[in-house]
Each structure stands twice: as C-alpha cells, then as structure tokens.
Amino acid sequence: MNYTDYECKIVKHHGVKLVNWPLCGLVCNPSKVGGRNEVENLWEALDKGTCHWVILSDNHHKHGCSSTVSATPGVNQCM
C-alpha cells in the first residue's frame, strides 16, 4: 500500500479511507508507527473495527488531491 501519498494514491484513486486511525499523526506504514504498544493499539483497533475502511461517495473522492491530511476525519492530532 502506498502510504507516502495516502490522500491521492489511496483515498482519491480508490475511493476508500481509513477512519478512526488510533495513533498520533497521519495514516502511515505499520512499520513506522512506533514501538510494540503502538502496533498493538493499531492491531486492536483494526481487529475490533473501531478503525476501519469506508467507501467514499463519488462527490467525496473526486474533488482532487489535498495536500493537507490534518482535516481528515479519524486522524488523531497529538499535542
């Protein structure tokens, strides 16, 4: 999966999006999420369905690529 340009390569191109990403920051390669605790948190969220894929309507995924992912619903912003 292409994590480098997630918004354009996954969201726009395929019309799907991960919601309720459980970790701080943007959707990224699981090998880059941090340590064991972060990987376990991600696995648990995916396994329980709290973090999951949704299919976007045509209106949502055909508006072009956005360089700002911070407005993505379900993306945690850490302080």
BANUPA-106055 format. One record per residue: x, y, z of N, C-alpha, C, O, CB in turn; residue in three letters. Coordinates in Angstrom, 2 decimals, always signed. Glycine has a CB too. Example, Ala and Ser with C-alpha at 12.3 -4.5 7.8 and 13.67 -1.06 7.14 Angstrom:
BEGIN
<node n_x="+13.19" n_y="-5.69" n_z="+7.80" ca_x="+12.30" ca_y="-4.50" ca_z="+7.80" c_x="+13.20" c_y="-3.30" c_z="+7.80" o_x="+14.24" o_y="-3.32" o_z="+8.46" cb_x="+11.31" cb_y="-4.47" cb_z="+9.05" mike="ALA"/>
<node n_x="+12.85" n_y="-2.25" n_z="+7.08" ca_x="+13.67" ca_y="-1.06" ca_z="+7.14" c_x="+12.90" c_y="+0.03" c_z="+7.87" o_x="+13.41" o_y="+1.14" o_z="+8.04" cb_x="+14.08" cb_y="-0.60" cb_z="+5.72" mike="SER"/>
% end
This chain:
BEGIN
<node n_x="+0.84" n_y="-1.18" n_z="+0.00" ca_x="+0.00" ca_y="+0.00" ca_z="+0.00" c_x="+0.88" c_y="+1.23" c_z="+0.00" o_x="+1.94" o_y="+1.25" o_z="+0.64" cb_x="-0.96" cb_y="+0.00" cb_z="+1.21" mike="MET"/>
<node n_x="+0.46" n_y="+2.26" n_z="-0.70" ca_x="+1.22" ca_y="+3.50" ca_z="-0.79" c_x="+0.85" c_y="+4.41" c_z="+0.37" o_x="-0.24" o_y="+4.99" o_z="+0.38" cb_x="+0.98" cb_y="+4.20" cb_z="-2.14" mike="ASN"/>
<node n_x="+1.75" n_y="+4.55" n_z="+1.34" ca_x="+1.50" ca_y="+5.40" ca_z="+2.48" c_x="+2.06" c_y="+6.79" c_z="+2.29" o_x="+1.66" o_y="+7.72" o_z="+2.99" cb_x="+2.08" cb_y="+4.78" cb_z="+3.73" mike="TYR"/>
<node n_x="+2.99" n_y="+6.96" n_z="+1.34" ca_x="+3.65" ca_y="+8.23" ca_z="+1.15" c_x="+2.68" c_y="+9.31" c_z="+0.70" o_x="+2.76" o_y="+10.45" o_z="+1.16" cb_x="+4.76" cb_y="+8.09" cb_z="+0.15" mike="THR"/>
<node n_x="+1.78" n_y="+8.98" n_z="-0.17" ca_x="+0.81" ca_y="+9.94" ca_z="-0.67" c_x="-0.59" c_y="+9.35" c_z="-0.50" o_x="-1.35" o_y="+9.22" o_z="-1.47" cb_x="+1.10" cb_y="+10.30" cb_z="-2.17" mike="ASP"/>
<node n_x="-0.92" n_y="+9.01" n_z="+0.73" ca_x="-2.16" ca_y="+8.31" ca_z="+1.08" c_x="-3.40" c_y="+9.00" c_z="+0.52" o_x="-4.26" o_y="+8.34" o_z="-0.06" cb_x="-2.28" cb_y="+8.21" cb_z="+2.58" mike="TYR"/>
<node n_x="-3.49" n_y="+10.31" n_z="+0.68" ca_x="-4.68" ca_y="+11.02" ca_z="+0.22" c_x="-4.92" c_y="+10.87" c_z="-1.28" o_x="-6.04" o_y="+10.60" o_z="-1.71" cb_x="-4.56" cb_y="+12.49" cb_z="+0.57" mike="GLU"/>
<node n_x="-3.88" n_y="+11.03" n_z="-2.08" ca_x="-4.05" ca_y="+10.93" ca_z="-3.54" c_x="-4.06" c_y="+9.49" c_z="-4.03" o_x="-4.91" o_y="+9.11" o_z="-4.83" cb_x="-2.95" cb_y="+11.70" cb_z="-4.24" mike="CYS"/>
<node n_x="-3.12" n_y="+8.70" n_z="-3.56" ca_x="-2.94" ca_y="+7.35" ca_z="-4.10" c_x="-3.97" c_y="+6.35" c_z="-3.58" o_x="-4.28" o_y="+5.38" o_z="-4.27" cb_x="-1.57" cb_y="+6.86" cb_z="-3.78" mike="LYS"/>
<node n_x="-4.49" n_y="+6.56" n_z="-2.39" ca_x="-5.46" ca_y="+5.62" ca_z="-1.82" c_x="-6.85" c_y="+6.24" c_z="-1.80" o_x="-7.79" o_y="+5.71" o_z="-2.39" cb_x="-5.03" cb_y="+5.20" cb_z="-0.40" mike="ILE"/>
<node n_x="-6.99" n_y="+7.36" n_z="-1.11" ca_x="-8.32" ca_y="+7.96" ca_z="-0.92" c_x="-8.92" c_y="+8.38" c_z="-2.26" o_x="-10.03" o_y="+7.97" o_z="-2.59" cb_x="-8.24" cb_y="+9.18" cb_z="+0.02" mike="VAL"/>
<node n_x="-8.21" n_y="+9.19" n_z="-3.02" ca_x="-8.77" ca_y="+9.68" ca_z="-4.28" c_x="-8.82" c_y="+8.58" c_z="-5.33" o_x="-9.85" o_y="+8.40" o_z="-5.99" cb_x="-7.95" cb_y="+10.85" cb_z="-4.79" mike="LYS"/>
<node n_x="-7.75" n_y="+7.85" n_z="-5.48" ca_x="-7.67" ca_y="+6.85" ca_z="-6.55" c_x="-8.64" c_y="+5.69" c_z="-6.35" o_x="-9.30" o_y="+5.25" o_z="-7.29" cb_x="-6.25" cb_y="+6.32" cb_z="-6.65" mike="HIS"/>
<node n_x="-8.73" n_y="+5.19" n_z="-5.11" ca_x="-9.56" ca_y="+4.02" ca_z="-4.84" c_x="-10.91" c_y="+4.35" c_z="-4.22" o_x="-11.80" o_y="+3.50" o_z="-4.18" cb_x="-8.82" cb_y="+3.09" cb_z="-3.94" mike="HIS"/>
<node n_x="-11.08" n_y="+5.58" n_z="-3.73" ca_x="-12.36" ca_y="+5.98" ca_z="-3.14" c_x="-12.64" c_y="+5.32" c_z="-1.80" o_x="-13.80" o_y="+5.09" o_z="-1.46" cb_x="-13.46" cb_y="+5.66" cb_z="-4.08" mike="GLY"/>
<node n_x="-11.59" n_y="+5.03" n_z="-1.05" ca_x="-11.74" ca_y="+4.45" ca_z="+0.29" c_x="-10.86" c_y="+5.22" c_z="+1.26" o_x="-9.89" o_y="+5.86" o_z="+0.87" cb_x="-11.37" cb_y="+2.93" cb_z="+0.29" mike="VAL"/>
<node n_x="-11.23" n_y="+5.16" n_z="+2.54" ca_x="-10.48" ca_y="+5.89" ca_z="+3.55" c_x="-10.53" c_y="+5.15" c_z="+4.87" o_x="-11.56" o_y="+4.57" o_z="+5.22" cb_x="-11.04" cb_y="+7.32" cb_z="+3.72" mike="LYS"/>
<node n_x="-9.42" n_y="+5.15" n_z="+5.60" ca_x="-9.40" ca_y="+4.61" ca_z="+6.95" c_x="-9.97" c_y="+5.67" c_z="+7.89" o_x="-9.55" o_y="+6.83" o_z="+7.85" cb_x="-7.95" cb_y="+4.19" cb_z="+7.38" mike="LEU"/>
<node n_x="-10.91" n_y="+5.28" n_z="+8.73" ca_x="-11.44" ca_y="+6.22" ca_z="+9.72" c_x="-11.09" c_y="+5.74" c_z="+11.12" o_x="-10.93" o_y="+4.54" o_z="+11.37" cb_x="-12.98" cb_y="+6.37" cb_z="+9.57" mike="VAL"/>
<node n_x="-10.98" n_y="+6.69" n_z="+12.01" ca_x="-10.63" ca_y="+6.44" ca_z="+13.42" c_x="-9.25" c_y="+5.83" c_z="+13.59" o_x="-9.05" o_y="+4.91" o_z="+14.39" cb_x="-11.67" cb_y="+5.53" cb_z="+14.05" mike="ASN"/>
<node n_x="-8.29" n_y="+6.35" n_z="+12.83" ca_x="-6.89" ca_y="+5.94" ca_z="+12.99" c_x="-6.52" c_y="+6.15" c_z="+14.46" o_x="-6.62" o_y="+7.27" o_z="+14.95" cb_x="-5.93" cb_y="+6.76" cb_z="+12.01" mike="TRP"/>
<node n_x="-6.09" n_y="+5.12" n_z="+15.16" ca_x="-5.93" ca_y="+5.21" ca_z="+16.61" c_x="-4.62" c_y="+5.82" c_z="+17.10" o_x="-4.44" o_y="+6.01" o_z="+18.30" cb_x="-6.06" cb_y="+3.87" cb_z="+17.18" mike="PRO"/>
<node n_x="-3.74" n_y="+6.13" n_z="+16.20" ca_x="-2.42" ca_y="+6.60" ca_z="+16.60" c_x="-2.25" c_y="+8.08" c_z="+16.31" o_x="-2.99" o_y="+8.66" o_z="+15.51" cb_x="-1.33" cb_y="+5.82" cb_z="+15.89" mike="LEU"/>
<node n_x="-1.29" n_y="+8.68" n_z="+16.97" ca_x="-0.99" ca_y="+10.09" ca_z="+16.73" c_x="-0.45" c_y="+10.26" c_z="+15.32" o_x="+0.34" o_y="+9.44" o_z="+14.83" cb_x="+0.02" cb_y="+10.63" cb_z="+17.77" mike="CYS"/>
<node n_x="-0.87" n_y="+11.32" n_z="+14.68" ca_x="-0.35" ca_y="+11.62" ca_z="+13.35" c_x="-1.19" c_y="+11.03" c_z="+12.24" o_x="-2.35" o_y="+10.66" o_z="+12.44" cb_x="+1.04" cb_y="+11.12" cb_z="+13.22" mike="GLY"/>
<node n_x="-0.59" n_y="+10.96" n_z="+11.09" ca_x="-1.27" ca_y="+10.55" ca_z="+9.88" c_x="-1.20" c_y="+9.05" c_z="+9.66" o_x="-0.37" o_y="+8.36" o_z="+10.27" cb_x="-0.68" cb_y="+11.26" cb_z="+8.69" mike="LEU"/>
<node n_x="-2.08" n_y="+8.54" n_z="+8.80" ca_x="-2.03" ca_y="+7.14" ca_z="+8.41" c_x="-0.64" c_y="+6.88" c_z="+7.81" o_x="-0.17" o_y="+7.62" o_z="+6.94" cb_x="-3.17" cb_y="+6.78" cb_z="+7.40" mike="VAL"/>
<node n_x="-0.01" n_y="+5.82" n_z="+8.29" ca_x="+1.34" ca_y="+5.53" ca_z="+7.81" c_x="+1.57" c_y="+4.02" c_z="+7.80" o_x="+0.76" o_y="+3.25" o_z="+8.30" cb_x="+2.41" cb_y="+6.23" cb_z="+8.68" mike="CYS"/>
<node n_x="+2.69" n_y="+3.64" n_z="+7.23" ca_x="+3.09" ca_y="+2.25" ca_z="+7.18" c_x="+3.18" c_y="+1.70" c_z="+8.60" o_x="+3.78" o_y="+2.33" o_z="+9.46" cb_x="+4.45" cb_y="+2.09" cb_z="+6.44" mike="ASN"/>
<node n_x="+2.57" n_y="+0.53" n_z="+8.86" ca_x="+2.64" ca_y="-0.03" ca_z="+10.22" c_x="+4.06" c_y="-0.20" c_z="+10.76" o_x="+4.26" o_y="-0.20" o_z="+11.97" cb_x="+1.95" cb_y="-1.35" cb_z="+10.24" mike="PRO"/>
<node n_x="+5.03" n_y="-0.35" n_z="+9.89" ca_x="+6.41" ca_y="-0.47" ca_z="+10.36" c_x="+6.95" c_y="+0.86" c_z="+10.87" o_x="+8.02" o_y="+0.90" o_z="+11.48" cb_x="+7.31" cb_y="-1.00" cb_z="+9.25" mike="SER"/>
<node n_x="+6.23" n_y="+1.94" n_z="+10.63" ca_x="+6.68" ca_y="+3.27" ca_z="+11.03" c_x="+5.86" c_y="+3.88" c_z="+12.17" o_x="+6.05" o_y="+5.05" o_z="+12.50" cb_x="+6.63" cb_y="+4.19" cb_z="+9.85" mike="LYS"/>
<node n_x="+4.94" n_y="+3.11" n_z="+12.78" ca_x="+4.05" ca_y="+3.70" ca_z="+13.78" c_x="+4.70" c_y="+3.88" c_z="+15.15" o_x="+4.15" o_y="+4.58" o_z="+16.00" cb_x="+2.83" cb_y="+2.85" cb_z="+13.93" mike="VAL"/>
<node n_x="+5.82" n_y="+3.28" n_z="+15.37" ca_x="+6.48" ca_y="+3.40" ca_z="+16.66" c_x="+6.85" c_y="+2.04" c_z="+17.20" o_x="+7.30" o_y="+1.16" o_z="+16.46" cb_x="+5.60" cb_y="+4.13" cb_z="+17.66" mike="GLY"/>
<node n_x="+6.65" n_y="+1.86" n_z="+18.49" ca_x="+7.03" ca_y="+0.62" ca_z="+19.14" c_x="+5.90" c_y="-0.39" c_z="+19.20" o_x="+4.87" o_y="-0.26" o_z="+18.55" cb_x="+7.51" cb_y="+0.91" cb_z="+20.51" mike="GLY"/>
<node n_x="+6.14" n_y="-1.39" n_z="+20.01" ca_x="+5.20" ca_y="-2.51" ca_z="+20.14" c_x="+3.82" c_y="-2.05" c_z="+20.60" o_x="+2.80" o_y="-2.53" o_z="+20.10" cb_x="+5.75" cb_y="-3.54" cb_z="+21.11" mike="ARG"/>
<node n_x="+3.77" n_y="-1.12" n_z="+21.56" ca_x="+2.48" ca_y="-0.64" ca_z="+22.07" c_x="+1.64" c_y="-0.01" c_z="+20.96" o_x="+0.44" o_y="-0.26" o_z="+20.88" cb_x="+2.71" cb_y="+0.38" cb_z="+23.19" mike="ASN"/>
<node n_x="+2.26" n_y="+0.78" n_z="+20.11" ca_x="+1.53" ca_y="+1.41" ca_z="+19.02" c_x="+1.01" c_y="+0.39" c_z="+18.02" o_x="-0.12" o_y="+0.49" o_z="+17.55" cb_x="+2.42" cb_y="+2.42" cb_z="+18.31" mike="GLU"/>
<node n_x="+1.86" n_y="-0.59" n_z="+17.70" ca_x="+1.44" ca_y="-1.64" ca_z="+16.76" c_x="+0.27" c_y="-2.43" c_z="+17.36" o_x="-0.68" o_y="-2.75" o_z="+16.66" cb_x="+2.62" cb_y="-2.59" cb_z="+16.43" mike="VAL"/>
<node n_x="+0.35" n_y="-2.75" n_z="+18.64" ca_x="-0.74" ca_y="-3.47" ca_z="+19.30" c_x="-2.02" c_y="-2.64" c_z="+19.33" o_x="-3.11" o_y="-3.18" o_z="+19.11" cb_x="-0.34" cb_y="-3.86" cb_z="+20.73" mike="GLU"/>
<node n_x="-1.90" n_y="-1.34" n_z="+19.59" ca_x="-3.08" ca_y="-0.46" ca_z="+19.57" c_x="-3.72" c_y="-0.43" c_z="+18.18" o_x="-4.94" o_y="-0.47" o_z="+18.06" cb_x="-2.70" cb_y="+0.97" cb_z="+20.01" mike="ASN"/>
<node n_x="-2.90" n_y="-0.35" n_z="+17.16" ca_x="-3.40" ca_y="-0.35" ca_z="+15.79" c_x="-4.08" c_y="-1.68" c_z="+15.48" o_x="-5.18" o_y="-1.71" o_z="+14.94" cb_x="-2.26" cb_y="-0.07" cb_z="+14.79" mike="LEU"/>
<node n_x="-3.42" n_y="-2.78" n_z="+15.81" ca_x="-3.99" ca_y="-4.11" ca_z="+15.56" c_x="-5.34" c_y="-4.26" c_z="+16.26" o_x="-6.30" o_y="-4.75" o_z="+15.67" cb_x="-3.02" cb_y="-5.21" cb_z="+16.03" mike="TRP"/>
<node n_x="-5.41" n_y="-3.83" n_z="+17.51" ca_x="-6.66" ca_y="-3.96" ca_z="+18.28" c_x="-7.78" c_y="-3.12" c_z="+17.65" o_x="-8.91" o_y="-3.58" o_z="+17.55" cb_x="-6.43" cb_y="-3.52" cb_z="+19.74" mike="GLU"/>
<node n_x="-7.46" n_y="-1.91" n_z="+17.24" ca_x="-8.46" ca_y="-1.04" ca_z="+16.61" c_x="-8.97" c_y="-1.64" c_z="+15.30" o_x="-10.16" o_y="-1.58" o_z="+15.01" cb_x="-7.88" cb_y="+0.36" cb_z="+16.36" mike="ALA"/>
<node n_x="-8.06" n_y="-2.20" n_z="+14.52" ca_x="-8.48" ca_y="-2.83" ca_z="+13.27" c_x="-9.26" c_y="-4.12" c_z="+13.53" o_x="-10.26" o_y="-4.39" o_z="+12.86" cb_x="-7.26" cb_y="-3.14" cb_z="+12.39" mike="LEU"/>
<node n_x="-8.82" n_y="-4.88" n_z="+14.49" ca_x="-9.47" ca_y="-6.15" ca_z="+14.82" c_x="-10.89" c_y="-5.93" c_z="+15.35" o_x="-11.81" o_y="-6.68" o_z="+15.01" cb_x="-8.64" cb_y="-6.91" cb_z="+15.84" mike="ASP"/>
<node n_x="-11.07" n_y="-4.91" n_z="+16.20" ca_x="-12.39" ca_y="-4.62" ca_z="+16.79" c_x="-13.28" c_y="-3.82" c_z="+15.84" o_x="-14.49" o_y="-3.73" o_z="+16.06" cb_x="-12.22" cb_y="-3.85" cb_z="+18.09" mike="LYS"/>
<node n_x="-12.69" n_y="-3.26" n_z="+14.80" ca_x="-13.47" ca_y="-2.48" ca_z="+13.85" c_x="-13.62" c_y="-1.02" c_z="+14.20" o_x="-14.33" o_y="-0.29" o_z="+13.50" cb_x="-14.80" cb_y="-3.08" cb_z="+13.71" mike="GLY"/>
<node n_x="-12.97" n_y="-0.56" n_z="+15.28" ca_x="-13.05" ca_y="+0.86" ca_z="+15.59" c_x="-12.28" c_y="+1.68" c_z="+14.57" o_x="-12.65" o_y="+2.82" o_z="+14.28" cb_x="-12.51" cb_y="+1.13" cb_z="+17.01" mike="THR"/>
<node n_x="-11.22" n_y="+1.12" n_z="+14.02" ca_x="-10.53" ca_y="+1.70" ca_z="+12.86" c_x="-10.90" c_y="+0.80" c_z="+11.69" o_x="-10.69" o_y="-0.41" o_z="+11.73" cb_x="-8.94" cb_y="+1.79" cb_z="+13.08" mike="CYS"/>
<node n_x="-11.44" n_y="+1.41" n_z="+10.65" ca_x="-11.93" ca_y="+0.60" ca_z="+9.54" c_x="-11.96" c_y="+1.42" c_z="+8.25" o_x="-11.87" o_y="+2.64" o_z="+8.26" cb_x="-13.33" cb_y="+0.04" cb_z="+9.85" mike="HIS"/>
<node n_x="-12.10" n_y="+0.69" n_z="+7.15" ca_x="-12.19" ca_y="+1.32" ca_z="+5.84" c_x="-13.63" c_y="+1.70" c_z="+5.54" o_x="-14.55" o_y="+0.95" o_z="+5.88" cb_x="-11.63" cb_y="+0.39" cb_z="+4.75" mike="TRP"/>
<node n_x="-13.83" n_y="+2.84" n_z="+4.91" ca_x="-15.14" ca_y="+3.23" ca_z="+4.41" c_x="-15.01" c_y="+3.54" c_z="+2.93" o_x="-13.97" o_y="+4.01" o_z="+2.46" cb_x="-15.72" cb_y="+4.45" cb_z="+5.20" mike="VAL"/>
<node n_x="-16.07" n_y="+3.27" n_z="+2.21" ca_x="-16.13" ca_y="+3.61" ca_z="+0.79" c_x="-16.73" c_y="+5.00" c_z="+0.68" o_x="-17.80" o_y="+5.27" o_z="+1.23" cb_x="-16.97" cb_y="+2.56" cb_z="-0.03" mike="ILE"/>
<node n_x="-16.04" n_y="+5.88" n_z="-0.01" ca_x="-16.50" ca_y="+7.26" ca_z="-0.15" c_x="-17.45" c_y="+7.41" c_z="-1.33" o_x="-17.37" o_y="+6.67" o_z="-2.31" cb_x="-15.30" cb_y="+8.20" cb_z="-0.32" mike="LEU"/>
<node n_x="-18.34" n_y="+8.37" n_z="-1.22" ca_x="-19.22" ca_y="+8.66" ca_z="-2.35" c_x="-18.39" c_y="+9.31" c_z="-3.45" o_x="-17.28" o_y="+9.80" o_z="-3.20" cb_x="-20.40" cb_y="+9.59" cb_z="-1.92" mike="SER"/>
<node n_x="-18.90" n_y="+9.31" n_z="-4.66" ca_x="-18.19" ca_y="+9.94" ca_z="-5.78" c_x="-17.86" c_y="+11.39" c_z="-5.48" o_x="-16.79" o_y="+11.87" o_z="-5.86" cb_x="-19.00" cb_y="+9.84" cb_z="-7.06" mike="ASP"/>
<node n_x="-18.75" n_y="+12.10" n_z="-4.82" ca_x="-18.53" ca_y="+13.51" ca_z="-4.50" c_x="-17.33" c_y="+13.71" c_z="-3.60" o_x="-16.60" o_y="+14.70" o_z="-3.74" cb_x="-19.77" cb_y="+14.11" cb_z="-3.85" mike="ASN"/>
<node n_x="-17.10" n_y="+12.79" n_z="-2.68" ca_x="-16.00" ca_y="+12.95" ca_z="-1.73" c_x="-14.64" c_y="+12.60" c_z="-2.30" o_x="-13.65" o_y="+13.23" o_z="-1.93" cb_x="-16.25" cb_y="+12.11" cb_z="-0.54" mike="HIS"/>
<node n_x="-14.55" n_y="+11.63" n_z="-3.18" ca_x="-13.20" ca_y="+11.23" ca_z="-3.60" c_x="-12.81" c_y="+11.74" c_z="-4.97" o_x="-11.72" o_y="+11.42" o_z="-5.45" cb_x="-13.09" cb_y="+9.75" cb_z="-3.59" mike="HIS"/>
<node n_x="-13.64" n_y="+12.51" n_z="-5.62" ca_x="-13.27" ca_y="+13.04" ca_z="-6.94" c_x="-13.02" c_y="+14.54" c_z="-6.93" o_x="-13.04" o_y="+15.18" o_z="-7.99" cb_x="-14.35" cb_y="+12.72" cb_z="-7.94" mike="LYS"/>
<node n_x="-12.79" n_y="+15.11" n_z="-5.76" ca_x="-12.55" ca_y="+16.55" ca_z="-5.66" c_x="-11.09" c_y="+16.92" c_z="-5.76" o_x="-10.72" o_y="+18.06" o_z="-5.47" cb_x="-13.11" cb_y="+17.07" cb_z="-4.38" mike="HIS"/>
<node n_x="-10.25" n_y="+15.99" n_z="-6.14" ca_x="-8.83" ca_y="+16.29" ca_z="-6.28" c_x="-8.08" c_y="+15.98" c_z="-5.01" o_x="-8.66" o_y="+15.77" o_z="-3.95" cb_x="-8.62" cb_y="+17.74" cb_z="-6.65" mike="GLY"/>
<node n_x="-6.77" n_y="+15.95" n_z="-5.15" ca_x="-5.90" ca_y="+15.62" ca_z="-4.02" c_x="-5.69" c_y="+16.84" c_z="-3.16" o_x="-5.52" o_y="+17.96" o_z="-3.64" cb_x="-4.56" cb_y="+15.07" cb_z="-4.50" mike="CYS"/>
<node n_x="-5.71" n_y="+16.60" n_z="-1.88" ca_x="-5.45" ca_y="+17.66" ca_z="-0.92" c_x="-4.11" c_y="+17.40" c_z="-0.28" o_x="-3.79" o_y="+16.27" o_z="+0.08" cb_x="-6.56" cb_y="+17.74" cb_z="+0.15" mike="SER"/>
<node n_x="-3.32" n_y="+18.44" n_z="-0.15" ca_x="-2.02" ca_y="+18.25" ca_z="+0.48" c_x="-2.13" c_y="+18.29" c_z="+1.99" o_x="-1.16" o_y="+17.98" o_z="+2.69" cb_x="-1.04" cb_y="+19.31" cb_z="+0.00" mike="SER"/>
<node n_x="-3.28" n_y="+18.67" n_z="+2.51" ca_x="-3.45" ca_y="+18.72" ca_z="+3.96" c_x="-4.30" c_y="+17.54" c_z="+4.40" o_x="-5.49" o_y="+17.46" o_z="+4.09" cb_x="-4.08" cb_y="+20.05" cb_z="+4.40" mike="THR"/>
<node n_x="-3.68" n_y="+16.66" n_z="+5.12" ca_x="-4.36" ca_y="+15.46" ca_z="+5.60" c_x="-4.91" c_y="+15.69" c_z="+6.99" o_x="-5.72" o_y="+14.90" o_z="+7.46" cb_x="-3.42" cb_y="+14.25" cb_z="+5.59" mike="VAL"/>
<node n_x="-4.50" n_y="+16.78" n_z="+7.66" ca_x="-4.92" ca_y="+17.01" ca_z="+9.03" c_x="-6.41" c_y="+17.19" c_z="+9.16" o_x="-6.96" o_y="+17.00" o_z="+10.25" cb_x="-4.21" cb_y="+18.20" cb_z="+9.58" mike="SER"/>
<node n_x="-7.09" n_y="+17.57" n_z="+8.08" ca_x="-8.53" ca_y="+17.73" ca_z="+8.13" c_x="-9.26" c_y="+16.41" c_z="+7.92" o_x="-10.49" o_y="+16.37" o_z="+7.90" cb_x="-8.97" cb_y="+18.74" cb_z="+7.09" mike="ALA"/>
<node n_x="-8.52" n_y="+15.33" n_z="+7.77" ca_x="-9.12" ca_y="+14.03" ca_z="+7.53" c_x="-9.81" c_y="+13.54" c_z="+8.79" o_x="-9.16" o_y="+13.42" o_z="+9.83" cb_x="-8.07" cb_y="+13.02" cb_z="+7.07" mike="THR"/>
<node n_x="-11.12" n_y="+13.24" n_z="+8.73" ca_x="-11.80" ca_y="+12.70" ca_z="+9.90" c_x="-11.15" c_y="+11.40" c_z="+10.34" o_x="-10.79" o_y="+10.57" o_z="+9.50" cb_x="-13.30" cb_y="+12.49" cb_z="+9.61" mike="PRO"/>
<node n_x="-11.02" n_y="+11.22" n_z="+11.63" ca_x="-10.46" ca_y="+9.99" ca_z="+12.15" c_x="-8.95" c_y="+10.01" c_z="+12.31" o_x="-8.36" o_y="+9.02" o_z="+12.75" cb_x="-10.84" cb_y="+8.88" cb_z="+11.27" mike="GLY"/>
<node n_x="-8.31" n_y="+11.12" n_z="+11.94" ca_x="-6.87" ca_y="+11.21" ca_z="+12.11" c_x="-6.60" c_y="+11.95" c_z="+13.41" o_x="-7.01" o_y="+13.10" o_z="+13.57" cb_x="-6.19" cb_y="+11.92" cb_z="+10.91" mike="VAL"/>
<node n_x="-5.92" n_y="+11.29" n_z="+14.33" ca_x="-5.62" ca_y="+11.90" ca_z="+15.63" c_x="-4.55" c_y="+12.96" c_z="+15.49" o_x="-3.56" o_y="+12.79" o_z="+14.77" cb_x="-5.19" cb_y="+10.83" cb_z="+16.63" mike="ASN"/>
<node n_x="-4.76" n_y="+14.02" n_z="+16.18" ca_x="-3.76" ca_y="+15.08" ca_z="+16.24" c_x="-3.19" c_y="+15.09" c_z="+17.65" o_x="-3.92" o_y="+15.29" o_z="+18.62" cb_x="-4.37" cb_y="+16.47" cb_z="+15.86" mike="GLN"/>
<node n_x="-1.89" n_y="+14.87" n_z="+17.79" ca_x="-1.25" ca_y="+14.82" ca_z="+19.10" c_x="-0.73" c_y="+16.18" c_z="+19.49" o_x="-0.33" o_y="+16.99" o_z="+18.65" cb_x="-0.11" cb_y="+13.81" cb_z="+19.11" mike="CYS"/>
<node n_x="-0.75" n_y="+16.42" n_z="+20.75" ca_x="-0.23" ca_y="+17.69" ca_z="+21.25" c_x="+1.14" c_y="+17.47" c_z="+21.80" o_x="+1.78" o_y="+18.41" o_z="+22.28" cb_x="-1.16" cb_y="+18.30" cb_z="+22.33" mike="MET"/>
% end
